[in-house]
Amino acid sequence: MTFEDFKNSLDADAPPVPCAPLLRALWFDGRGRWEDAHRVAQDVEGADGAWVHAYLHRKEGDLTNAAYWYRRAGQPVAIDELTAEWERLCRTLLV
């Protein structure tokens, strides 16, 4: 699936099938369903899960918690627009 396909899927009522958990979390976030996105992301171990978790806490405005998750992800704390980070995460996970 391309990034454009994924982004267009936000018009649907449900995430695309198949859809890996972290992409599902980002899909929920893209639909404005932060709680669902966080619920999915917090259950995914590893650096990518930590990165999505960091992004979600940054979006929430909990920058201290976000910084913790960025460290766990091995990523610098993002300072660009949230939409740019969302796209970067999607493109990374779609590879």
N, C-alpha and C positions, 0 to 999 in steps of 0.2 A: 504494500500500500504506500502511496506517495503522501507527502505532507498535505498536498492539496486535497487528495481524497479524504484524508483524516479530518482536515479542517471542514470540508463540505459535509462530513458525517454529523457534524454538530447540529445540522438541521433535522436529523432523525430523532425518533423518540427513545432510541436505545443505542448503546455503543455498537460499533461494527463487530461482526463475528467473523473469524476469531479476533480477540483483542487481548493482548497481554495485560496483566493487572496494572502496571504503571501507566500504560496508555489509556486504560479504562479510567484510572484516577484523573489523568489530564483531560479526558473527554468530559467527565463529570464537572471538573473545574471550568472547562470551556463553556459548559452549559449553565454556569452559575451555581452549581451544587457543591460548594466547598466542603460541607460536612461529609457527603458521600465520597468525595475525592480523598479527604483526609483518612476516612475509615479504610479505604482500599490501600492507600500508600503506606500507612503506618504498619501494615502487616507484611510488607515486602522488605526482606533483609538485603544487605549489600549496599554498595556505593550508589547505584542508581536509585534505589529506594530512598536512601538518605537525601539524595539531591532533590527528588520530587518532594519529599517531606519538608526540606529546607525552603523550597520555593513556596509551598503552601503556607508555611508559617510566616514567611516574608509577606505574602499577600494578605494574610490575616492581620499583619501589623505587629506580630510578636517577634521583633528583630533579635532579641537575645536568644530565644529558642531557635530561630532560623540560623543564627551564626553557629550554634552547636551542631545543627544538622549539616551545614555546609562543611564544617570541619570533619564530621564523620564521613561525608561524601568525598573528601579530598578535593573540594572545589573552593575557589575563592568566593567570598560573599558577593553576590550579584548586586550591581548598582544601576543596571540599565532598567528600561521600562519592563514592567511585569509581562506585557505581551511579547516582548522580545525574548525573555527567558522562557516563557511557555513554548514559543516556537522552537527555540534552541533545544529544549528538552524533548519535544516531540520529534524533531528531526534526528536527534541522537538516538532515541529509542526505536525509531522506525527503521534504522539501518539493519 
